[in-house]
Amino acid sequence: MAWPRWLSMLSAACLLLASCNKYQHKKPDPTKGVVTGIVLCADTGKPARFATVTLWAASDGMAPEFAITDLDGRFRMEAVEPGHYYAFATLEGYLDPSLALDPDKIRSMSSSRDQHLYSIEQWKDHLTEVTVGKHRVSEISVQIERAAEIAGTVTFDDGSPAIGMRFQVLRKTEKNGWTNVGLTLTDTWSIRAVSDGHGRYNITNLPTGEYTVCTLMPIDTEQAASRVCLGGVFRKKDAKTVKVGAGEAAGGNDIEIPLSGLHTVAGNISAMSDGHQVRHGTVRLLYRDDRETARETSLENGSFAFQYVPDGTYILRVSGANDMDEGDSQPDGDHADGVGPAGNASVKYADKEIAIEVLDNLEDANLALAAAQPKAQDKQ
C-alpha cells in the first residue's frame, strides 16, 4: 500500500525528495494567514538554529508547510491556508517523531484518515497546536528534545572496515515483536545513516526504546539487501539488543560481516503454458522454520537474484505474478490461454513456492507458474 500524501511529504521525506524545497519561501497572501515563532532546544534552552519546522494540518488531505529557522531559532511561514494545525521541528541529534511510528501498523490501516489520526495520537506529546486565520499572524513556540543514539563500527571478518554500508534499525514492541524504525520512502532506505571511511556509524534522532541494528549490503533496496545484525547473526530474532534512554548515546555496538558462506540465489520465472518469462511479480526468500521474510525483490524481465544469502534452508515464494501492461486492471478474458492479441501475454498467475537448501551458489532456482483460476464473481 502506498504511503498517504501527508506522510510522503513530512520533513524526513523533504530531505530525500528533490521535488520538496523547504528553503523556498511563499509570498505574502492577504487572503491567508501567517505562522511565526521560535524553536528552542530543551536540553540547553538555546535557539535551535537551522531546524526544519513542519506545520501539519489536523485534518487529512492538506499538504504540510515547511520552514527553516534562522540564527535566532525563529521562522516565518507566509500564505498558510486557514485551519487547525500541529507544528513540530526536527534537527540532527534531536527527536524525530516520525521514528516513533510503527510502519507495519500504518500499512494495516485501510484509510488515509485512520493513518493520519494514529500518527497525531502517537506524536501528541511532541506537537504544538496552532489555529491559522485569515489576515492573522499566529505566534508559537516549539521545543525539541535531545534524542537517543546508537553507534558502532562495521568491519569484515578480515579486519578491514566496511565502508558505505546501509542500516536497518528495529525496535522491540510491547508484545516482544519487532517493528522497523523509519519510513521506507521512494522504495529505498528507511534510515539515512551510512558507515564512513573507517566503518563507523551513528544512528541518531531515536526515541527511548530497545533496539537492534542490522547492517545492509548497499544494493538496490532495503527489502532486497542482505543483513547482518548485532551479534554477527543474520536473523533479527537472534540479534543482540541495546536499550537507550532519552538523550543517551550508546556506543560500541559493533557488527562483523563474514566474507565466506554467502551465496547467490537466482533464477527465472516462466509461464507453464508456453514458457515465456513472466513480466511482473514479487519474489520472496522465507526462512523455512517460521516463514519469516529474509529477502524480497521484484521480477526484472522474468528473472530475479538475491546476493549474499547465508547457508540455510529456505522457501522461495512467487506471488502477484502477471503479464499485464501498466494500467490494466485484469487479464484479457477473451484469451483462455493467457495470450492476448499478437501473442502479448496478459494473464495473472497462481502463487507458487518451493523449498530450497542453500549451501553454495544456486543460480537455477526456476519456477513455472500456472495461470490463476478465475474467482467465482469473475465467472458471472
Secondary structure as UniProt FT lines:
FT   HELIX           5..8
FT   HELIX           11..14
FT   TURN            15..16
FT   TURN            18..19
FT   TURN            22..23
FT   TURN            30..31
FT   STRAND          33..41
FT   TURN            42..44
FT   TURN            49..50
FT   STRAND          52..57
FT   TURN            60..61
FT   STRAND          65..68
FT   TURN            71..72
FT   STRAND          74..80
FT   STRAND          83..90
FT   TURN            92..93
FT   HELIX           97..100
FT   HELIX           103..108
FT   HELIX           112..123
FT   HELIX           124..126
FT   STRAND          128..132
FT   TURN            134..135
FT   STRAND          137..144
FT   STRAND          148..156
FT   TURN            157..158
FT   TURN            163..164
FT   STRAND          166..172
FT   TURN            174..175
FT   STRAND          178..180
FT   HELIX           185..187
FT   TURN            197..198
FT   STRAND          200..206
FT   STRAND          209..216
FT   TURN            222..224
FT   STRAND          227..229
FT   TURN            230..232
FT   HELIX           236..238
FT   STRAND          242..244
FT   TURN            246..247
FT   STRAND          249..250
FT   STRAND          255..257
FT   STRAND          262..271
FT   TURN            272..274
FT   STRAND          280..287
FT   TURN            288..290
FT   STRAND          293..298
FT   TURN            301..302
FT   STRAND          303..310
FT   STRAND          312..322
FT   TURN            326..327
FT   TURN            333..334
FT   TURN            336..337
FT   HELIX           341..343
FT   STRAND          348..349
FT   STRAND          352..358
FT   STRAND          367..369
FT   HELIX           376..379
//
